[in-house]
Structures are given as C-alpha cells and as structure tokens.
C-alpha cells in the first residue's frame, strides 16, 4: 500500500487511466474485428471506421504509432484483396 499522499494520488490516477485505456483498446479491437468480418460495400466503411478508431487511440497515447501503422496496413491489404 502507498505510504505518502502523493503515492496514493498517483495510484488513483493510474487506476483511472488503466480503465480508460482498457476501454479504448477494446473499442479498437472491436472495430478491427468488425472491419475484417464486413463484406461488400460495408467493408470500405468498416475499414474507415477502424482506421479512425486506431488513429484516435494513437493520439491518446494508448497504441504506439508503429503498431497502429501495422494494423492499418493489414486492414488496407485485406480490403484490397476483396
């Protein structure tokens, strides 16, 4: 358990951030999953939405930009193959 006031505050902040990060990471996973499962005309929109979600996660510091680039590239390759 934290001893100092600042350490206790830091623990509360970290827990808040952990929960927020987890929620956003889950949204990214869901968007990518939906984009991979989409067919036909809806596939393009689903991929756009997934890329948008990934970019938001990067701007918030939840995903590393190279990880995001790799995921976006994979989505684009899947879309081009369809």
Secondary structure, DSSP 8 states (H G I E B T S, - for coil): ---SHHHHHHHHHHHHHHHHHHHHHHHHHHHHHHHHH--THHHHHHHHHHHHHHHHHHHTTSS-HHHHHHHHHHHHHHHHH-
